[in-house]
Amino acid sequence: MAFLLGVLLFVVVAGILDARLIPWPRPRKER
Amino acid sequence: MIAGHFGLAAGVKGRQPQVPLWALMLATVWLDIVFAPLLAAGVESFDTVPGTSGGYGNAIIHADYTHSLVGALVLAALFGLVAARPWGRQAGVVLGAVVFSHWLLDLIVHRADLPILPGNAGDLPRLGFGLWKVPAASILVELALVVAGAWLYWRAAVQTAPADTRRPNLLGLLVLGAGVVTLAVDALVA
């Protein structure tokens, strides 16, 4: 139960909000 | 350990801001995510520690493929290789390392149930320092990882978006709160 809650909170909620709200630098693919 | 893994991933985001947070969070529990279908299929399993009714830290985990040393290295390498395709080599290395950090943190808390080779081939000694035998210490370690990770994450977010600190503040509190709630559920309910 704690595992599913953690995945939901961190991967889904925090992950999505983080990507939408903070203008992090994008990963640069090396040539 | 569940919340501690997420705390470590949040801390890594603070130092590697170009790697997506959701990917770091996925990577940090990747061994457990692969464990889930193998558990359902009966390939891997877990028991409660004899003399206990289960609960926080009272599990002996027979995850002889996903949580073997070599198995974890293979899963980490595969995750890193897949991540490197869209995001480049550095992100792949970071995410692969975060996958493997799961095994290192588990090594600290697990009783000696982590095999070296997949399937415990060769019947080599199983590893685990057993911090779970002292639940208060294990919970403190997890809490420290959550607090430190949330702080590193929040600090990097403020540096990235200095003009409007409301969003970093909101997300820093979300990461901290999610870690504390997950740890509380793990320690008190699971």
Backbone of each chain as ProteinMPNN parsed JSONL, in Angstrom:
{"seq_chain_A": "MAFLLGVLLFVVVAGILDARLIPWPRPRKER", "coords_chain_A": {"N_chain_A": [[0.827, -1.202, 0.0], [1.887, 1.27, 0.883], [3.868, 1.42, -1.025], [2.465, 1.668, -3.466], [1.157, 4.085, -2.932], [3.381, 5.773, -2.704], [4.44, 5.629, -5.329], [2.292, 6.767, -6.724], [2.18, 9.377, -5.589], [4.792, 10.426, -5.957], [5.854, 9.689, -8.56], [3.705, 10.191, -10.313], [2.051, 12.507, -9.384], [3.956, 14.467, -8.255], [5.889, 14.284, -10.269], [4.547, 15.086, -12.637], [3.581, 17.672, -11.935], [6.013, 18.94, -11.348], [7.275, 18.95, -13.853], [5.584, 20.644, -15.223], [5.528, 23.061, -13.812], [8.076, 24.043, -13.148], [10.744, 25.502, -14.858], [12.862, 23.618, -15.792], [16.189, 22.914, -17.066], [16.447, 21.331, -20.264], [17.254, 17.895, -20.997], [20.335, 17.392, -22.627], [21.213, 15.912, -25.586], [24.111, 14.232, -26.295], [26.304, 14.641, -29.083]], "CA_chain_A": [[0.0, 0.0, 0.0], [2.795, 2.423, 0.919], [4.58, 1.458, -2.3], [1.557, 2.238, -4.473], [0.971, 5.498, -2.575], [4.612, 6.471, -3.069], [4.497, 5.742, -6.795], [1.272, 7.734, -7.143], [2.527, 10.737, -5.164], [6.077, 10.911, -6.466], [6.024, 9.543, -10.008], [2.604, 10.799, -11.06], [1.689, 13.874, -8.979], [5.126, 15.348, -8.213], [6.546, 14.263, -11.574], [3.8, 15.903, -13.609], [3.596, 19.079, -11.503], [7.384, 19.434, -11.494], [7.552, 19.221, -15.268], [4.734, 21.741, -15.718], [5.656, 24.306, -13.055], [9.461, 24.521, -13.031], [11.394, 25.488, -16.187], [14.168, 22.948, -15.703], [16.885, 22.739, -18.357], [16.138, 20.051, -20.913], [18.431, 17.055, -21.201], [20.999, 17.616, -23.923], [21.738, 14.665, -26.132], [25.446, 14.448, -26.835], [26.485, 14.198, -30.472]], "C_chain_A": [[0.867, 1.261, 0.0], [3.541, 2.556, -0.406], [3.716, 2.097, -3.39], [1.32, 3.722, -4.211], [2.196, 6.311, -2.989], [4.732, 6.679, -4.56], [3.511, 6.797, -7.284], [1.711, 9.165, -6.824], [3.772, 11.259, -5.876], [6.158, 10.845, -7.989], [4.951, 10.328, -10.752], [2.405, 12.266, -10.661], [2.905, 14.809, -9.027], [5.8, 15.42, -9.578], [5.864, 15.165, -12.582], [3.846, 17.384, -13.215], [4.973, 19.693, -11.69], [7.666, 19.819, -12.945], [6.759, 20.425, -15.779], [5.056, 23.078, -15.063], [7.071, 24.873, -12.989], [10.143, 24.424, -14.396], [12.796, 24.884, -16.134], [14.857, 22.942, -17.057], [16.537, 21.377, -18.939], [17.406, 19.217, -21.041], [19.011, 17.295, -22.585], [21.588, 16.291, -24.398], [23.074, 14.933, -26.797], [25.513, 13.947, -28.27], [27.708, 13.325, -30.583]], "O_chain_A": [[0.629, 2.193, -0.767], [3.816, 3.667, -0.859], [4.18, 2.958, -4.138], [1.283, 4.524, -5.144], [2.069, 7.399, -3.551], [5.083, 7.767, -5.016], [3.838, 7.616, -8.143], [1.627, 10.053, -7.672], [3.799, 12.398, -6.34], [6.494, 11.837, -8.636], [5.248, 11.046, -11.708], [2.566, 13.163, -11.488], [2.896, 15.812, -9.742], [6.234, 16.492, -10.001], [6.522, 15.92, -13.298], [4.116, 18.245, -14.052], [5.093, 20.833, -12.138], [8.225, 20.881, -13.221], [7.219, 21.142, -16.668], [4.881, 24.125, -15.686], [7.239, 26.076, -12.791], [10.119, 23.364, -15.022], [13.787, 25.564, -16.4], [14.189, 22.962, -18.09], [16.356, 20.401, -18.212], [18.502, 19.76, -21.178], [18.287, 17.389, -23.576], [22.36, 15.645, -23.69], [23.178, 15.736, -27.724], [24.867, 12.963, -28.63], [28.032, 12.851, -31.672]]}, "seq_chain_B": "MIAGHFGLAAGVKGRQPQVPLWALMLATVWLDIVFAPLLAAGVESFDTVPGTSGGYGNAIIHADYTHSLVGALVLAALFGLVAARPWGRQAGVVLGAVVFSHWLLDLIVHRADLPILPGNAGDLPRLGFGLWKVPAASILVELALVVAGAWLYWRAAVQTAPADTRRPNLLGLLVLGAGVVTLAVDALVA", "coords_chain_B": {"N_chain_B": [[12.074, -0.343, 2.882], [10.782, 2.503, 1.441], [9.991, 5.274, 1.195], [12.514, 6.434, 1.591], [13.93, 5.777, -0.728], [12.649, 7.407, -2.613], [13.285, 9.884, -1.537], [16.058, 9.973, -1.956], [16.081, 10.085, -4.752], [14.872, 12.576, -5.176], [16.853, 14.213, -4.145], [18.888, 13.73, -6.001], [17.761, 14.942, -8.229], [18.102, 17.568, -7.483], [20.812, 17.894, -7.967], [21.148, 17.107, -10.564], [19.573, 18.66, -12.575], [18.625, 18.496, -15.165], [17.581, 16.053, -15.664], [14.48, 14.443, -15.938], [12.119, 14.655, -13.245], [10.104, 12.734, -12.846], [11.157, 10.537, -14.135], [13.418, 10.01, -12.587], [12.135, 9.33, -10.194], [10.776, 7.066, -11.013], [12.944, 5.457, -11.674], [14.156, 5.047, -9.201], [12.576, 3.241, -7.867], [12.507, 1.131, -9.556], [13.415, -1.536, -9.38], [11.602, -2.609, -7.554], [9.254, -2.246, -8.981], [9.583, -4.006, -11.123], [9.681, -6.239, -9.585], [7.032, -6.562, -8.764], [5.239, -7.827, -10.802], [6.565, -10.28, -10.911], [6.227, -11.163, -8.347], [3.448, -11.493, -8.342], [3.314, -13.563, -10.152], [4.438, -15.563, -8.746], [7.11, -16.092, -8.917], [8.925, -14.593, -7.45], [8.892, -13.745, -3.943], [7.684, -12.892, -0.607], [8.147, -13.22, 2.925], [6.846, -12.903, 6.275], [8.809, -11.916, 9.088], [9.662, -14.542, 11.264], [7.808, -14.916, 14.259], [6.812, -12.404, 14.281], [4.134, -10.169, 13.287], [4.392, -9.159, 10.807], [4.46, -6.038, 9.045], [6.212, -2.833, 9.272], [9.458, -3.272, 8.161], [9.551, -5.92, 8.898], [9.949, -8.053, 7.093], [11.018, -10.748, 5.089], [12.529, -10.93, 2.12], [12.184, -12.632, -0.837], [13.438, -11.978, -3.39], [14.933, -13.015, -5.68], [15.853, -12.529, -8.208], [15.291, -9.836, -9.17], [16.372, -8.386, -7.064], [18.884, -9.358, -6.681], [22.442, -8.866, -6.575], [23.765, -8.888, -9.1], [21.532, -9.034, -10.768], [20.301, -6.571, -10.183], [22.237, -4.839, -11.16], [22.079, -5.437, -13.877], [19.402, -4.697, -14.455], [19.629, -1.987, -13.896], [21.469, -1.167, -15.825], [20.029, -1.684, -18.163], [17.848, 0.068, -17.845], [19.203, 2.501, -17.869], [20.299, 2.45, -20.456], [17.988, 2.53, -22.06], [16.964, 5.015, -21.257], [18.97, 6.685, -22.146], [18.571, 6.876, -24.831], [16.504, 8.853, -25.593], [17.396, 11.012, -23.984], [20.132, 11.268, -23.787], [23.608, 10.364, -23.028], [24.604, 11.143, -20.478], [22.304, 11.544, -18.877], [21.34, 8.962, -19.012], [23.334, 7.53, -17.633], [23.069, 8.695, -15.09], [20.424, 7.96, -14.427], [20.609, 5.166, -14.527], [22.38, 4.785, -12.409], [20.79, 5.675, -10.316], [18.808, 3.717, -10.342], [20.382, 1.542, -9.475], [21.049, 2.474, -6.965], [18.934, 1.785, -5.405], [19.351, -0.894, -4.695], [21.626, -0.618, -3.105], [20.685, 0.939, -0.944], [18.745, -0.815, 0.003], [20.452, -2.835, 0.801], [21.442, -1.838, 3.182], [19.236, -1.85, 4.925], [17.846, -4.305, 4.686], [17.391, -7.575, 6.088], [19.667, -10.38, 5.909], [18.984, -11.159, 3.021], [19.483, -10.663, 0.393], [20.568, -11.895, -2.59], [23.673, -12.595, -4.328], [24.062, -13.526, -6.969], [21.708, -13.923, -9.695], [18.746, -15.762, -8.932], [19.966, -16.838, -6.803], [22.168, -18.349, -7.557], [24.681, -20.787, -7.184], [24.483, -20.716, -4.508], [25.551, -18.712, -2.844], [26.616, -16.602, -0.054], [23.967, -14.669, 1.33], [23.173, -11.157, 1.346], [22.926, -8.247, 3.507], [22.538, -5.717, 5.844], [20.732, -5.372, 7.853], [19.349, -3.209, 9.151], [16.669, -2.89, 9.529], [16.041, -4.386, 11.719], [16.155, -2.676, 13.779], [13.782, -0.722, 14.007], [13.281, 2.029, 14.616], [15.704, 3.298, 14.042], [15.956, 2.753, 11.328], [13.71, 4.082, 10.335], [14.43, 6.694, 10.964], [16.659, 7.024, 9.295], [15.397, 6.861, 6.794], [13.706, 9.092, 7.006], [15.618, 11.11, 7.162], [16.714, 10.927, 4.6], [14.485, 11.691, 3.08], [14.01, 14.345, 3.987], [16.486, 15.604, 3.428], [16.606, 15.153, 0.66], [14.289, 16.503, -0.25], [14.985, 19.09, 0.462], [17.321, 19.575, -1.1], [16.147, 19.336, -3.609], [14.23, 21.442, -3.506], [15.941, 23.657, -3.217], [17.348, 23.656, -5.681], [15.185, 24.044, -7.382], [14.356, 26.631, -6.679], [16.599, 28.065, -7.506], [16.38, 27.648, -10.2], [13.966, 28.828, -10.89], [13.935, 31.686, -9.96], [12.427, 34.015, -9.964], [9.791, 33.627, -9.25], [9.012, 32.294, -6.425], [6.955, 30.851, -5.429], [6.098, 28.557, -6.768], [8.39, 26.739, -6.64], [8.39, 26.556, -3.818], [5.893, 25.361, -3.321], [6.219, 22.905, -4.638], [8.45, 21.88, -3.316], [7.39, 21.525, -0.758], [5.448, 19.655, -1.436], [7.014, 17.434, -2.219], [8.339, 16.927, 0.198], [6.122, 16.482, 1.895], [4.874, 14.297, 0.6], [6.83, 12.368, 0.963], [6.905, 12.125, 3.767], [4.282, 11.286, 4.311], [4.198, 8.87, 2.863], [6.184, 7.435, 4.233], [5.015, 7.351, 6.769], [2.701, 5.835, 6.286], [3.915, 3.461, 5.474], [5.271, 2.761, 7.819], [3.285, 2.646, 9.767], [0.919, 1.532, 8.811], [1.198, -0.363, 6.688]], "CA_chain_B": [[12.315, 1.068, 2.594], [10.103, 3.04, 0.257], [10.139, 6.735, 1.156], [13.928, 6.779, 1.485], [14.329, 5.717, -2.141], [12.148, 8.622, -3.276], [14.075, 11.0, -1.026], [17.336, 9.992, -2.667], [15.837, 10.54, -6.125], [14.638, 14.025, -5.125], [18.166, 14.827, -3.968], [19.602, 13.653, -7.28], [17.184, 15.989, -9.088], [18.74, 18.821, -7.091], [22.16, 17.973, -8.531], [21.076, 16.809, -12.008], [18.245, 19.217, -12.87], [18.18, 18.246, -16.543], [16.923, 14.738, -15.739], [13.092, 14.603, -15.471], [11.864, 14.127, -11.901], [9.304, 11.499, -12.887], [12.04, 9.432, -14.532], [14.226, 9.689, -11.402], [11.269, 8.639, -9.242], [10.536, 5.725, -11.557], [14.194, 4.703, -11.601], [14.538, 4.699, -7.832], [11.797, 2.069, -7.426], [12.382, 0.235, -10.701], [13.575, -2.946, -8.96], [10.343, -3.026, -6.928], [8.224, -2.302, -10.025], [9.784, -5.282, -11.818], [9.37, -7.268, -8.587], [5.575, -6.732, -8.595], [4.67, -8.918, -11.609], [7.188, -11.56, -10.55], [5.536, -11.555, -7.115], [2.124, -11.988, -8.732], [3.489, -14.831, -10.86], [4.99, -16.565, -7.827], [8.55, -16.299, -9.154], [9.549, -14.008, -6.269], [7.906, -13.746, -2.852], [8.23, -12.429, 0.673], [7.555, -13.774, 4.142], [7.045, -12.092, 7.468], [9.845, -12.439, 9.987], [9.051, -15.424, 12.269], [7.6, -14.312, 15.564], [6.204, -11.079, 14.123], [2.93, -10.187, 12.45], [4.692, -8.369, 9.62], [4.578, -4.606, 9.297], [7.433, -2.157, 8.827], [10.762, -3.896, 8.347], [9.474, -7.315, 9.332], [9.78, -8.888, 5.905], [12.165, -11.401, 4.448], [12.118, -10.818, 0.719], [12.824, -13.602, -1.727], [13.459, -11.365, -4.72], [16.254, -13.536, -6.041], [16.274, -12.049, -9.527], [15.299, -8.37, -9.242], [17.154, -7.789, -5.982], [20.246, -9.899, -6.581], [23.416, -7.836, -6.952], [23.965, -8.899, -10.552], [20.245, -8.694, -11.372], [20.093, -5.126, -10.036], [23.147, -4.171, -12.102], [21.535, -5.627, -15.236], [18.211, -3.848, -14.585], [20.092, -0.597, -13.919], [22.093, -0.919, -17.134], [18.968, -1.644, -19.172], [17.107, 1.315, -17.652], [20.07, 3.583, -18.327], [20.409, 2.396, -21.917], [16.719, 3.0, -22.638], [16.846, 6.449, -20.966], [19.968, 7.422, -22.923], [18.1, 7.063, -26.216], [15.94, 10.195, -25.791], [17.92, 12.078, -23.131], [21.574, 11.351, -23.856], [24.396, 9.434, -22.221], [24.727, 11.555, -19.074], [21.046, 11.231, -18.197], [21.272, 7.505, -18.902], [24.224, 7.108, -16.546], [22.456, 9.134, -13.828], [19.239, 7.148, -14.131], [21.085, 3.82, -14.214], [22.944, 4.822, -11.044], [19.67, 5.784, -9.362], [18.223, 2.365, -10.245], [21.225, 0.683, -8.633], [21.043, 2.977, -5.578], [17.886, 1.04, -4.688], [19.967, -2.099, -4.112], [22.553, -0.205, -2.04], [19.895, 1.314, 0.237], [18.164, -2.053, 0.525], [21.526, -3.57, 1.477], [21.576, -1.31, 4.539], [18.097, -2.151, 5.806], [17.361, -5.693, 4.618], [18.082, -8.703, 6.697], [20.52, -11.005, 4.886], [18.148, -11.879, 2.056], [19.806, -10.212, -0.962], [21.586, -12.765, -3.176], [24.663, -11.969, -5.219], [23.756, -13.925, -8.35], [20.277, -14.183, -9.933], [18.309, -17.094, -8.539], [20.916, -17.285, -5.779], [23.004, -19.388, -8.159], [25.894, -21.09, -6.434], [24.149, -20.674, -3.075], [26.513, -17.833, -2.172], [26.009, -15.93, 1.113], [23.053, -13.559, 1.058], [23.682, -9.922, 1.934], [21.961, -7.341, 4.14], [23.074, -5.307, 7.148], [19.68, -5.607, 8.841], [18.921, -2.064, 9.968], [15.238, -3.073, 9.832], [15.875, -4.983, 13.056], [15.999, -1.532, 14.683], [12.885, 0.092, 13.177], [13.419, 3.474, 14.856], [16.889, 3.763, 13.314], [15.642, 2.686, 9.902], [12.773, 5.179, 10.03], [15.199, 7.941, 11.008], [17.459, 7.096, 8.061], [14.471, 7.198, 5.703], [13.269, 10.475, 7.182], [16.748, 11.972, 6.801], [16.798, 10.928, 3.131], [13.355, 12.477, 2.564], [14.213, 15.767, 4.3], [17.637, 16.09, 2.654], [16.238, 15.142, -0.757], [13.334, 17.594, -0.497], [15.707, 20.358, 0.568], [18.153, 19.724, -2.299], [15.226, 19.574, -4.716], [13.667, 22.79, -3.374], [16.996, 24.639, -3.472], [17.587, 23.7, -7.123], [14.006, 24.616, -8.038], [14.406, 28.083, -6.452], [17.656, 28.604, -8.372], [15.918, 27.55, -11.59], [12.85, 29.774, -11.076], [14.096, 32.626, -8.837], [11.502, 35.146, -10.032], [8.529, 33.281, -8.593], [9.371, 31.183, -5.539], [5.773, 30.118, -4.955], [6.065, 27.219, -7.368], [9.364, 25.888, -5.945], [7.953, 26.305, -2.447], [4.792, 24.402, -3.38], [6.722, 21.585, -5.012], [9.303, 21.403, -2.225], [6.497, 21.019, 0.292], [4.806, 18.444, -1.947], [7.979, 16.334, -2.131], [8.527, 16.622, 1.625], [4.887, 15.901, 2.422], [4.67, 12.972, 0.018], [7.772, 11.466, 1.617], [6.496, 11.888, 5.158], [3.045, 10.482, 4.288], [4.558, 7.519, 2.43], [6.906, 6.795, 5.339], [4.06, 7.096, 7.852], [1.861, 4.694, 5.889], [4.78, 2.281, 5.492], [5.635, 2.401, 9.199], [2.147, 2.476, 10.68], [-0.237, 0.838, 8.236], [1.519, -1.498, 5.806]], "C_chain_B": [[11.599, 1.463, 1.314], [10.377, 4.544, 0.156], [11.601, 7.146, 0.968], [14.425, 6.754, 0.048], [13.883, 6.983, -2.886], [12.927, 9.857, -2.814], [15.406, 11.114, -1.747], [17.148, 10.522, -4.086], [15.594, 12.05, -6.163], [15.96, 14.765, -4.969], [18.975, 14.818, -5.246], [19.074, 14.716, -8.251], [17.813, 17.348, -8.772], [20.119, 19.013, -7.701], [22.176, 17.744, -10.04], [19.74, 17.327, -12.536], [17.737, 18.93, -14.277], [17.46, 16.903, -16.679], [15.5, 14.874, -15.182], [12.858, 13.936, -14.114], [11.102, 12.812, -11.958], [10.178, 10.303, -13.26], [12.943, 9.024, -13.37], [13.403, 8.906, -10.388], [10.955, 7.223, -9.696], [11.782, 4.854, -11.393], [14.468, 4.211, -10.183], [13.741, 3.51, -7.294], [11.651, 1.04, -8.547], [12.511, -1.235, -10.307], [12.286, -3.468, -8.339], [9.219, -3.111, -7.96], [8.352, -3.604, -10.818], [9.452, -6.45, -10.885], [7.875, -7.594, -8.56], [4.995, -7.837, -9.484], [5.292, -10.275, -11.294], [6.593, -12.091, -9.246], [4.177, -12.158, -7.445], [2.222, -13.353, -9.411], [4.062, -15.92, -9.972], [6.463, -16.845, -8.041], [9.352, -15.748, -7.972], [8.468, -13.894, -5.189], [8.497, -13.037, -1.643], [7.456, -13.067, 1.813], [7.701, -12.761, 5.258], [8.114, -12.749, 8.333], [9.167, -13.313, 11.043], [8.949, -14.733, 13.631], [7.04, -12.913, 15.505], [4.935, -11.217, 13.286], [3.146, -9.358, 11.19], [4.819, -6.906, 9.977], [5.952, -4.099, 8.916], [8.699, -2.945, 9.181], [10.733, -5.358, 8.739], [9.185, -8.24, 8.158], [11.113, -9.512, 5.513], [11.77, -11.568, 2.992], [12.922, -11.795, -0.129], [12.729, -13.079, -3.149], [14.805, -11.722, -5.347], [16.722, -13.134, -7.433], [16.395, -10.521, -9.521], [16.218, -7.732, -8.208], [18.456, -8.547, -5.717], [21.207, -8.803, -7.039], [23.559, -7.753, -8.469], [22.664, -8.535, -11.276], [19.979, -7.2, -11.318], [20.999, -4.36, -11.001], [22.626, -4.277, -13.535], [20.325, -4.723, -15.454], [18.6, -2.368, -14.653], [20.677, -0.253, -15.287], [21.025, -0.81, -18.218], [18.175, -0.334, -19.079], [17.926, 2.489, -18.195], [20.187, 3.626, -19.842], [19.147, 2.922, -22.59], [16.59, 4.51, -22.45], [17.816, 7.27, -21.82], [19.51, 7.689, -24.354], [17.481, 8.455, -26.406], [16.722, 11.308, -25.096], [19.444, 12.167, -23.094], [22.283, 10.487, -22.822], [24.435, 9.821, -20.755], [23.462, 11.228, -18.289], [20.901, 9.724, -18.02], [22.122, 6.981, -17.765], [23.607, 7.458, -15.19], [21.286, 8.219, -13.462], [19.622, 5.693, -13.831], [21.645, 3.75, -12.8], [21.831, 4.914, -9.998], [18.962, 4.432, -9.229], [19.053, 1.512, -9.298], [21.278, 1.164, -7.182], [19.984, 2.269, -4.742], [18.498, -0.174, -3.989], [20.887, -1.712, -2.956], [21.79, 0.199, -0.774], [19.23, 0.084, 0.856], [19.209, -2.872, 1.278], [21.66, -3.123, 2.932], [20.453, -1.819, 5.443], [17.68, -3.623, 5.806], [18.104, -6.595, 5.588], [18.848, -9.413, 5.581], [19.675, -11.856, 3.941], [18.445, -11.486, 0.602], [20.896, -11.112, -1.551], [22.561, -11.987, -4.054], [24.315, -12.266, -6.679], [22.256, -14.173, -8.517], [19.905, -15.624, -9.597], [19.134, -17.676, -7.42], [21.76, -18.447, -6.292], [24.288, -19.559, -7.349], [25.69, -21.072, -4.932], [25.179, -19.863, -2.282], [25.838, -17.157, -0.973], [25.104, -14.782, 0.673], [23.491, -12.342, 1.875], [22.562, -9.087, 2.546], [22.435, -7.013, 5.54], [22.006, -5.292, 8.244], [19.264, -4.425, 9.698], [17.432, -2.144, 10.318], [15.015, -3.714, 11.202], [15.737, -3.906, 14.118], [15.1, -0.519, 13.952], [13.056, 1.592, 13.381], [14.609, 4.036, 14.079], [16.619, 3.787, 11.817], [14.707, 3.823, 9.491], [13.503, 6.517, 10.036], [16.049, 8.116, 9.752], [16.568, 7.486, 6.886], [14.029, 8.649, 5.789], [14.376, 11.447, 6.794], [16.894, 12.054, 5.286], [15.694, 11.79, 2.518], [13.601, 13.971, 2.778], [15.367, 16.336, 3.465], [17.294, 16.167, 1.168], [15.298, 16.281, -1.097], [14.043, 18.94, -0.453], [16.581, 20.606, -0.669], [17.291, 20.023, -3.522], [14.701, 21.005, -4.681], [14.711, 23.855, -3.712], [17.274, 24.765, -4.972], [16.409, 24.327, -7.854], [13.978, 26.133, -7.869], [15.455, 28.723, -7.356], [17.219, 28.608, -9.835], [14.816, 28.569, -11.88], [12.878, 30.824, -9.978], [13.058, 33.751, -8.827], [10.201, 34.874, -9.273], [8.777, 32.062, -7.719], [8.15, 30.409, -5.043], [5.757, 28.695, -5.509], [7.124, 26.292, -6.76], [8.948, 25.566, -4.514], [6.857, 25.239, -2.405], [5.319, 22.998, -3.655], [7.656, 21.011, -3.947], [8.473, 20.827, -1.095], [5.798, 19.734, -0.152], [5.74, 17.246, -1.819], [8.193, 15.933, -0.672], [7.293, 15.922, 2.197], [4.634, 14.502, 1.891], [5.602, 11.958, 0.676], [7.345, 11.121, 3.028], [5.24, 11.005, 5.197], [3.364, 9.039, 3.887], [5.271, 6.765, 3.55], [5.947, 6.437, 6.475], [3.18, 5.894, 7.527], [2.675, 3.405, 5.947], [5.014, 1.81, 6.932], [4.42, 2.032, 10.05], [1.045, 1.589, 10.128], [0.162, -0.439, 7.523], [1.854, -2.752, 6.589]], "O_chain_B": [[11.778, 0.855, 0.259], [10.922, 5.022, -0.838], [11.886, 8.109, 0.256], [15.233, 7.59, -0.355], [14.634, 7.551, -3.679], [13.194, 10.763, -3.604], [15.835, 12.209, -2.108], [17.958, 11.313, -4.568], [16.058, 12.729, -7.08], [16.17, 15.813, -5.58], [19.674, 15.786, -5.549], [19.843, 15.316, -9.002], [18.03, 18.169, -9.663], [20.554, 20.142, -7.928], [23.122, 18.147, -10.718], [18.87, 16.538, -12.904], [16.55, 19.101, -14.555], [16.806, 16.646, -17.689], [15.326, 15.367, -14.068], [13.321, 12.825, -13.858], [11.408, 11.881, -11.214], [9.97, 9.194, -12.766], [13.21, 7.837, -13.179], [13.889, 7.945, -9.792], [10.874, 6.298, -8.887], [11.696, 3.682, -11.027], [14.953, 3.096, -9.988], [14.187, 2.841, -6.361], [10.773, 0.179, -8.493], [11.798, -2.085, -10.84], [11.908, -4.619, -8.558], [8.328, -3.952, -7.836], [7.346, -4.233, -11.146], [9.003, -7.507, -11.329], [7.488, -8.745, -8.362], [4.31, -8.719, -8.965], [4.624, -11.304, -11.397], [6.469, -13.301, -9.055], [3.798, -13.197, -6.905], [1.334, -14.193, -9.269], [4.164, -17.074, -10.389], [7.016, -17.745, -7.409], [10.334, -16.355, -7.543], [7.275, -13.942, -5.489], [9.66, -12.633, -1.651], [6.279, -13.406, 1.684], [8.556, -11.877, 5.209], [8.296, -13.966, 8.311], [8.194, -12.879, 11.661], [9.877, -14.062, 14.082], [6.812, -12.288, 16.541], [4.697, -12.249, 12.659], [2.183, -8.904, 10.573], [5.237, -6.565, 11.083], [6.756, -4.817, 8.322], [8.963, -3.238, 10.347], [11.786, -5.976, 8.897], [8.298, -9.093, 8.219], [12.172, -8.889, 5.596], [10.802, -12.257, 2.671], [14.153, -11.787, -0.137], [12.04, -13.647, -3.996], [15.682, -10.876, -5.523], [17.873, -13.379, -7.794], [17.456, -9.974, -9.824], [16.779, -6.663, -8.447], [19.06, -8.397, -4.655], [20.826, -7.917, -7.804], [23.482, -6.669, -9.048], [22.686, -7.816, -12.274], [19.49, -6.619, -12.286], [20.586, -3.36, -11.589], [22.719, -3.325, -14.31], [20.212, -4.063, -16.487], [17.978, -1.59, -15.376], [20.413, 0.817, -15.836], [21.106, 0.054, -19.091], [17.87, 0.293, -20.094], [17.4, 3.356, -18.893], [20.176, 4.699, -20.445], [19.22, 3.667, -23.567], [16.16, 5.214, -23.364], [17.523, 8.411, -22.176], [19.997, 8.61, -25.01], [17.902, 9.178, -27.309], [16.714, 12.443, -25.572], [19.992, 13.052, -22.437], [21.677, 9.959, -21.89], [24.316, 8.964, -19.878], [23.53, 10.703, -17.178], [20.398, 9.262, -16.996], [21.699, 6.099, -17.017], [23.613, 6.647, -14.264], [21.177, 7.763, -12.324], [19.014, 5.062, -12.966], [21.416, 2.778, -12.079], [21.919, 4.309, -8.93], [18.562, 4.046, -8.13], [18.51, 0.838, -8.422], [21.521, 0.371, -6.272], [20.115, 2.162, -3.523], [18.195, -0.445, -2.827], [20.925, -2.403, -1.938], [22.192, -0.153, 0.335], [19.159, -0.045, 2.078], [18.893, -3.525, 2.272], [21.956, -3.933, 3.81], [20.696, -2.177, 6.596], [17.21, -4.13, 6.824], [19.286, -6.4, 5.868], [18.681, -9.065, 4.412], [19.644, -13.083, 4.034], [17.746, -11.92, -0.313], [22.028, -11.1, -1.069], [22.288, -10.858, -4.463], [24.281, -11.364, -7.515], [21.598, -14.595, -7.566], [20.626, -16.567, -9.92], [19.028, -18.863, -7.112], [22.034, -19.402, -5.565], [24.89, -18.586, -6.894], [26.608, -21.375, -4.169], [25.617, -20.266, -1.205], [24.61, -17.143, -0.89], [25.437, -14.025, -0.238], [24.091, -12.471, 2.942], [21.401, -9.202, 2.155], [22.705, -7.911, 6.337], [22.333, -5.209, 9.428], [18.868, -4.607, 10.849], [16.988, -1.535, 11.291], [13.932, -3.602, 11.777], [15.263, -4.172, 15.222], [15.6, 0.431, 13.349], [12.983, 2.354, 12.417], [14.525, 5.131, 13.522], [17.005, 4.727, 11.122], [14.885, 4.443, 8.443], [13.225, 7.38, 9.203], [16.15, 9.216, 9.21], [16.937, 8.338, 6.077], [13.98, 9.355, 4.781], [14.116, 12.48, 6.177], [17.168, 13.125, 4.745], [15.93, 12.526, 1.56], [13.421, 14.77, 1.859], [15.246, 17.408, 2.873], [17.651, 17.134, 0.495], [15.477, 16.954, -2.111], [13.737, 19.831, -1.245], [16.584, 21.706, -1.22], [17.648, 20.849, -4.361], [14.719, 21.703, -5.695], [14.414, 24.831, -4.401], [17.421, 25.878, -5.476], [16.596, 25.054, -8.829], [13.619, 26.851, -8.803], [15.228, 29.799, -7.909], [17.637, 29.465, -10.614], [14.74, 29.109, -12.983], [11.969, 30.875, -9.149], [12.835, 34.373, -7.788], [9.591, 35.791, -8.722], [8.758, 30.931, -8.204], [8.292, 29.424, -4.318], [5.439, 27.745, -4.793], [6.798, 25.162, -6.395], [9.129, 24.441, -4.047], [6.885, 24.335, -1.57], [4.926, 22.031, -3.002], [7.659, 19.805, -3.702], [8.801, 19.779, -0.54], [5.581, 18.83, 0.655], [5.329, 16.176, -1.37], [8.223, 14.746, -0.344], [7.4, 14.91, 2.889], [4.226, 13.615, 2.641], [5.208, 10.818, 0.919], [7.412, 9.963, 3.441], [5.145, 10.09, 6.015], [2.86, 8.096, 4.498], [4.992, 5.589, 3.786], [6.046, 5.364, 7.069], [2.941, 5.04, 8.381], [2.184, 2.377, 6.413], [4.96, 0.615, 7.221], [4.52, 1.199, 10.951], [0.312, 0.961, 10.892], [-0.457, -1.484, 7.723], [2.146, -3.79, 5.995]]}, "name": "protein", "num_of_chains": 2, "seq": "MAFLLGVLLFVVVAGILDARLIPWPRPRKERMIAGHFGLAAGVKGRQPQVPLWALMLATVWLDIVFAPLLAAGVESFDTVPGTSGGYGNAIIHADYTHSLVGALVLAALFGLVAARPWGRQAGVVLGAVVFSHWLLDLIVHRADLPILPGNAGDLPRLGFGLWKVPAASILVELALVVAGAWLYWRAAVQTAPADTRRPNLLGLLVLGAGVVTLAVDALVA"}
